[in-house]
Amino acid sequence: MTGQRSRIALMFGLVAAAIIGTGVFQSWNLALAILNMGLVSAIMAMGVNMQWGYAGLFNVGVMGFLALGGLAAVLVSMPPVAEAWAAGGGRAWLALVLGAATIAGLIWLHRRLPPGRRRWWILAAAGVVGLIAFRALFGPAVDAIEDVDPAVSGYLGGLGLPILLAWPVGGVLAAGAAWLIGKTALGLRSDYLAIATLGISEIIIAVLKNEDWLSRGVKNVVGLPRPAPYEVDLQADPGFVDRATALGLDPVEASSIAVKLIYAGLFAVVLIVILILAERALNSPWGRMMRAIRDNEVAAGAMGKNVKARHLQIFVLGSAVIGLAGAMMTTLDGQLTPSSYQPLRFTFLIWVMVIVGGSGNNWGAILGGFLIWFFWVQVEPMGRWLMDVVTAGMPEGSALRDRLLASAAHMRLLTMGVILLLVLRFSPRGLIPERPA
């Protein structure tokens, strides 16, 4: 135990030194930007670690749950668009209620009617009638909403509540989606579960891209409310300007640093709370049961454990953490851009964080979040510098020189692959391995 604590302290010390070195040799704005996104990435990695490290669930739909968290930030914090609501908001939500009632009615009929051809004919007829009624009500309502000043709004907006309330709502929204997915997909084998979650996450992104009435689609939602003041407001405050000048800082740079520090404080509080709860859960009888199910489902089932129910439980919990991180990331960005959710960035990279840090260990997931994000940001300028050094003696206009300089932009992917291979070769269980039970 003492050896692992020393290892944790050493690893986190090295990451802290790297971030501080970025501030000293590059800029503190960049260092704090890495820190903030590192905090959010650590929370993402912890959510995936709960599913994979605790229970062995291979979820490849991480970006879908992150996107749902981002959608929650819009639905909670953006002010409602009164003209859009008047044009068709009520009809759109009535159509959605009708659609949900149709699905619930079909499930009820399926359970009530005796098996046979007659049941399927009744279900088909009821489904067609419900679909026609839904489309007749929903289509015109959506068209009316999206026609309301589409260059600026063209959607319903949100509730106009403080943005911090969107963070737990993002977790709840992702947890609800995970419950629906888990009820149908968790009975599948691990490889089929991965395919199912990937497909469902792509469906979620497709909905966000195409349903303009909900999230403005690819036109994006910008100008989300912030839990921190705007930099221009701080620069207009004489007291802040005086304090920055007294510290020898430029007021413009100081305002950006102050805002990033506020975000860092908020994100750190959330990370610490989740870490404490996750550690208590992992070291409890429940955590030992989850690891027993992960290691041998057959033996755990023979001991009377409801394997599928426990898988659903941890799948929902991990997805809730991912959704929370998605709402935080959208808050940090200040906008929702559905087209930016790509599997490479929001699924593969988070899995690299978990594997490199050490699956099954919360500290390892956090370390992986910070470490991989640091390299993700810094590798491209490092690659550019390396290529400048390599091509320094080559003549101008050389095809090889131009090719090497152009390839610097792709150093990120190469570096992530190299890091992953090195860790799997020399530390297969991650930089901070799971503690033995």
C-alpha positions in Angstrom: 0.0 0.0 0.0 2.8 2.4 0.9 4.5 1.6 -2.4 1.4 2.4 -4.4 0.9 5.7 -2.5 4.5 6.7 -3.4 3.8 5.7 -7.0 0.7 7.9 -7.0 2.5 10.8 -5.5 5.4 10.5 -8.0 3.1 10.2 -11.0 0.9 13.2 -10.0 4.0 15.2 -9.1 5.4 14.7 -12.6 2.1 15.8 -14.2 1.9 18.8 -11.9 5.5 19.7 -12.8 4.6 19.4 -16.5 1.7 21.8 -16.2 3.7 24.2 -14.1 6.5 24.1 -16.6 4.0 24.9 -19.3 3.0 28.0 -17.3 6.6 29.1 -16.8 8.0 28.4 -20.3 4.9 29.0 -22.4 2.0 30.8 -20.7 -0.1 30.5 -17.6 -3.2 30.8 -19.8 -2.2 27.7 -21.6 -1.3 25.8 -18.4 -4.7 26.6 -16.8 -6.5 25.6 -20.0 -4.7 22.2 -19.9 -5.6 22.0 -16.2 -9.3 22.7 -16.7 -9.8 20.3 -19.5 -7.6 17.8 -17.7 -10.0 18.0 -14.7 -13.0 17.3 -17.0 -11.1 14.5 -18.8 -10.4 12.9 -15.5 -14.1 12.8 -14.6 -14.8 11.3 -18.1 -12.2 8.7 -17.5 -13.6 7.9 -14.1 -17.0 7.3 -15.6 -15.6 4.8 -18.2 -13.4 3.3 -15.4 -16.6 2.5 -13.4 -18.0 0.6 -16.3 -14.9 -1.2 -17.5 -12.7 -1.3 -14.4 -15.4 -2.2 -11.9 -17.6 -4.5 -14.1 -15.9 -5.2 -17.3 -18.5 -3.5 -19.5 -17.1 -2.4 -22.9 -18.9 0.9 -23.6 -17.8 2.4 -27.0 -20.6 4.9 -27.0 -19.0 7.4 -24.6 -19.4 10.4 -27.0 -23.2 9.9 -27.0 -23.5 10.3 -23.2 -21.1 13.3 -23.3 -23.3 14.9 -26.0 -26.4 14.3 -23.8 -24.6 16.2 -21.0 -23.9 19.0 -23.4 -27.6 19.1 -24.5 -28.6 19.4 -20.9 -26.5 22.6 -20.6 -28.6 24.1 -23.4 -31.9 22.9 -22.2 -31.4 24.1 -18.7 -29.4 27.4 -19.1 -30.4 29.0 -22.4 -33.3 31.4 -22.2 -36.6 30.2 -23.9 -37.4 31.6 -27.3 -40.9 33.0 -26.8 -41.6 33.3 -30.5 -40.7 29.7 -31.2 -42.8 28.4 -28.3 -45.8 30.4 -29.6 -45.2 29.1 -33.1 -45.2 25.4 -32.3 -43.5 24.6 -29.0 -46.7 23.3 -27.3 -47.6 21.1 -30.3 -44.1 19.7 -30.6 -44.0 18.6 -27.0 -47.6 17.3 -27.2 -46.5 15.2 -30.2 -43.5 13.8 -28.2 -45.9 12.9 -25.4 -48.2 11.2 -27.9 -45.2 9.3 -29.3 -44.2 8.1 -25.9 -47.8 7.1 -25.1 -47.9 5.1 -28.3 -44.8 3.2 -27.4 -46.1 2.5 -23.9 -49.4 1.4 -25.3 -47.7 -1.0 -27.7 -45.8 -2.5 -24.8 -49.0 -2.9 -22.8 -50.8 -4.5 -25.7 -47.9 -6.9 -26.3 -48.1 -8.1 -22.7 -51.9 -8.3 -22.6 -52.8 -9.9 -25.8 -52.4 -13.7 -26.2 -49.6 -14.9 -28.5 -50.5 -15.4 -32.1 -51.0 -13.7 -35.5 -53.9 -11.6 -34.2 -51.6 -9.9 -31.6 -49.1 -8.9 -34.3 -51.9 -7.5 -36.5 -53.3 -5.4 -33.7 -49.8 -4.1 -32.7 -49.0 -3.2 -36.3 -52.3 -1.3 -36.7 -51.9 0.5 -33.5 -48.3 1.4 -34.3 -49.2 2.8 -37.8 -52.1 4.9 -36.3 -49.8 6.3 -33.6 -47.0 7.1 -36.1 -49.4 8.9 -38.5 -50.9 10.9 -35.6 -47.4 11.7 -34.3 -46.1 12.9 -37.7 -49.2 14.9 -38.4 -48.7 16.9 -35.2 -44.9 16.9 -35.0 -43.9 17.8 -38.5 -45.8 21.2 -38.9 -44.8 22.2 -35.3 -41.1 21.6 -36.0 -41.3 23.5 -39.3 -43.0 26.4 -37.6 -40.3 26.5 -34.8 -37.3 26.3 -37.2 -38.8 29.1 -39.3 -38.5 31.6 -36.4 -35.4 33.7 -37.2 -33.3 30.6 -38.1 -30.1 32.6 -38.4 -30.3 33.5 -34.7 -32.6 31.0 -33.0 -34.8 28.5 -34.9 -35.1 26.4 -31.7 -37.1 26.4 -28.5 -34.2 27.4 -26.2 -34.1 26.2 -22.6 -35.4 27.1 -19.1 -33.1 30.0 -18.4 -31.8 28.6 -15.2 -28.2 28.9 -13.8 -25.7 26.8 -15.8 -24.5 25.0 -12.7 -27.9 23.3 -12.4 -27.3 21.8 -15.8 -24.4 19.7 -14.5 -26.5 17.2 -12.4 -29.2 17.4 -15.1 -26.7 16.2 -17.6 -25.9 13.3 -15.4 -29.6 12.4 -15.0 -30.2 12.7 -18.7 -27.3 10.4 -19.5 -28.3 8.0 -16.8 -31.8 7.8 -18.2 -30.5 7.0 -21.7 -28.1 4.4 -20.2 -31.0 2.7 -18.4 -33.0 2.5 -21.7 -29.9 1.2 -23.5 -28.9 -1.2 -20.7 -32.3 -2.8 -20.5 -31.9 -4.1 -24.1 -28.1 -4.3 -24.7 -26.6 -5.5 -21.5 -27.7 -9.1 -22.1 -25.4 -9.1 -25.1 -21.8 -10.5 -25.2 -19.1 -7.9 -24.6 -18.2 -7.4 -28.3 -21.9 -7.1 -29.3 -22.4 -4.6 -26.4 -19.6 -2.5 -27.8 -21.2 -2.5 -31.3 -24.6 -1.6 -29.8 -23.3 1.3 -27.7 -21.3 2.7 -30.6 -24.4 2.6 -32.9 -26.6 4.2 -30.3 -24.2 7.0 -29.6 -24.1 7.7 -33.4 -27.9 7.9 -33.3 -27.7 10.4 -30.5 -25.2 12.6 -32.4 -27.3 12.3 -35.6 -30.4 13.5 -33.7 -28.5 16.5 -32.2 -27.2 17.4 -35.7 -30.6 17.2 -37.5 -33.2 18.2 -34.9 -32.7 22.0 -35.2 -35.8 22.7 -33.0 -34.0 21.0 -30.1 -30.3 22.0 -30.4 -30.0 24.1 -33.6 -28.3 21.2 -35.3 -25.1 22.1 -37.1 -25.8 25.8 -36.6 -24.6 25.3 -33.0 -25.8 27.0 -29.8 -23.4 29.7 -28.8 -23.3 32.2 -25.9 -24.2 29.7 -23.1 -24.4 31.4 -19.7 -21.2 31.1 -17.5 -20.6 30.4 -13.9 -17.7 32.9 -14.0 -17.6 36.5 -15.0 -16.6 37.6 -18.5 -13.1 38.8 -19.1 -14.2 42.1 -20.5 -16.3 42.8 -17.3 -13.2 42.2 -15.1 -11.1 44.4 -17.4 -13.7 47.2 -16.9 -13.5 46.8 -13.1 -11.1 49.4 -11.7 -10.5 47.4 -8.6 -9.5 44.3 -10.6 -7.3 46.4 -12.9 -5.5 47.9 -9.9 -4.9 44.5 -8.2 -3.6 43.1 -11.5 -1.3 46.1 -12.0 0.0 45.8 -8.4 1.0 42.2 -9.1 2.8 43.2 -12.3 0.3 41.5 -14.6 -1.3 42.8 -17.7 -5.1 43.3 -16.9 -6.2 41.4 -20.1 -4.0 38.4 -19.3 -4.9 38.6 -15.6 -8.7 38.5 -16.4 -8.3 35.4 -18.5 -6.2 33.7 -15.7 -8.8 34.7 -13.1 -11.7 33.2 -15.1 -9.8 30.0 -15.7 -9.0 29.7 -12.0 -12.7 30.0 -11.2 -13.4 27.1 -13.6 -10.5 25.1 -12.1 -11.9 25.5 -8.6 -15.4 24.4 -9.6 -14.2 21.4 -11.6 -11.8 20.4 -8.8 -14.6 20.4 -6.3 -16.7 18.1 -8.5 -13.8 15.8 -9.2 -12.9 15.5 -5.5 -16.6 14.7 -4.5 -16.8 12.0 -7.2 -13.4 10.5 -6.2 -14.4 10.3 -2.6 -17.7 8.6 -3.4 -16.1 6.3 -6.0 -13.4 5.2 -3.6 -15.9 4.5 -0.8 -18.0 2.5 -3.2 -15.1 0.5 -4.6 -13.8 -0.4 -1.2 -17.2 -1.4 0.1 -18.9 -4.8 -0.1 -20.7 -3.6 -3.2 -17.4 -2.8 -4.8 -16.0 -6.2 -4.0 -19.2 -7.8 -5.4 -18.8 -5.8 -8.6 -15.2 -7.0 -9.1 -16.2 -10.6 -8.4 -18.8 -10.3 -11.1 -16.3 -8.8 -13.4 -13.7 -11.6 -12.8 -16.2 -14.5 -13.1 -19.8 -13.9 -13.9 -20.7 -17.6 -13.8 -19.3 -18.0 -10.2 -21.0 -14.8 -9.1 -24.3 -15.9 -10.5 -23.9 -19.3 -8.8 -23.5 -17.4 -5.5 -26.9 -15.8 -6.0 -25.8 -12.4 -7.5 -28.1 -10.9 -10.1 -25.4 -10.2 -12.7 -27.6 -8.4 -15.2 -29.1 -6.1 -12.6 -25.6 -5.2 -11.2 -24.4 -4.6 -14.8 -27.3 -2.2 -15.4 -26.6 -0.4 -12.1 -22.9 0.3 -12.8 -23.7 1.1 -16.5 -26.1 3.8 -15.4 -23.8 5.2 -12.7 -20.8 5.4 -15.1 -22.9 7.0 -17.8 -24.2 9.6 -15.3 -20.6 10.6 -14.5 -19.9 10.8 -18.2 -23.0 13.0 -18.7 -22.0 15.2 -15.9 -18.5 15.7 -17.5 -20.2 16.4 -20.8 -22.2 19.3 -19.3 -19.1 20.7 -17.6 -17.2 20.5 -20.9 -19.9 22.4 -22.7 -20.0 25.0 -20.0 -16.3 25.5 -20.3 -16.5 25.8 -24.1 -19.5 28.2 -23.9 -21.2 26.5 -26.8 -22.8 23.2 -28.1 -21.4 22.0 -31.4 -22.8 18.6 -32.2 -20.5 18.2 -35.2 -17.5 18.2 -32.9 -18.4 15.0 -31.2 -16.2 12.5 -32.9 -15.4 8.9 -31.8 -11.6 9.6 -32.0 -11.7 12.5 -29.6 -14.6 11.5 -27.3 -14.4 7.7 -27.1 -11.0 6.5 -28.2 -9.0 9.1 -26.3 -10.9 8.6 -23.1 -10.3 4.8 -23.4 -6.6 5.6 -23.8 -6.8 7.6 -20.6 -8.3 4.7 -18.7 -5.9 2.1 -20.1 -2.7 4.2 -19.6 -3.7 5.3 -16.1 -4.8 1.9 -14.9 -8.3 0.5 -15.2 -10.0 -0.5 -11.9 -8.2 2.2 -10.0 -9.8 5.6 -9.7 -6.5 7.3 -9.1 -5.2 5.7 -12.3 -8.2 7.0 -14.3 -7.6 10.5 -13.0 -3.9 10.3 -13.8 -4.6 9.1 -17.3 -7.0 12.0 -17.9 -4.4 14.6 -17.0 -1.5 12.9 -18.7 -3.1 12.1 -22.0 -4.8 15.5 -22.3 -1.4 17.2 -21.6 0.2 15.2 -24.5 -2.8 15.8 -26.7 -2.4 19.5 -26.4 1.4 19.7 -26.4 2.4 17.1 -28.9 1.5 19.2 -32.0 3.7 22.2 -31.1 6.4 19.7 -30.0 6.1 17.9 -33.3 6.3 21.2 -35.2 9.5 22.0 -33.4 10.9 18.5 -34.0 10.2 18.8 -37.7 11.8 22.2 -37.9 15.0 20.7 -36.4 14.9 17.7 -38.7 14.4 19.9 -41.8 16.7 22.7 -40.8 19.4 21.6 -43.3 17.1 20.9 -46.2 16.7 23.3 -49.1 13.6 25.5 -49.5 11.0 23.9 -51.7 12.2 20.4 -51.1 9.3 17.9 -51.4 10.6 15.9 -48.4 10.9 19.0 -46.3 7.4 20.1 -47.2 6.0 16.7 -46.5 7.7 16.4 -43.1 6.5 19.9 -42.0 2.9 19.1 -43.1 3.0 15.8 -41.1 3.6 17.6 -37.9 -0.2 18.2 -37.6 -0.6 14.4 -37.4 1.8 13.8 -34.5 -1.0 13.6 -32.0 -2.4 10.3 -33.3 1.1 8.8 -33.7 2.0 9.9 -30.1 -1.2 8.5 -28.6 -0.5 5.1 -30.3 3.1 5.0 -29.2 2.2 5.9 -25.6 -0.5 3.2 -25.5 1.9 0.6 -26.9 4.7 1.5 -24.5 2.4 1.3 -21.5 0.8 -2.0 -22.6 4.3 -3.4 -23.1 6.0 -2.3 -19.9 3.1 -1.8 -17.6 0.1 -3.8 -18.9 -2.1 -2.9 -15.9 -1.5 0.8 -16.3 0.8 3.4 -14.6 -1.2 3.0 -11.4 -2.5 -0.6 -11.4 -5.6 -1.8 -9.6 -4.9 -2.6 -6.0 -5.2 -6.4 -5.3 -8.4 -7.3 -3.4 
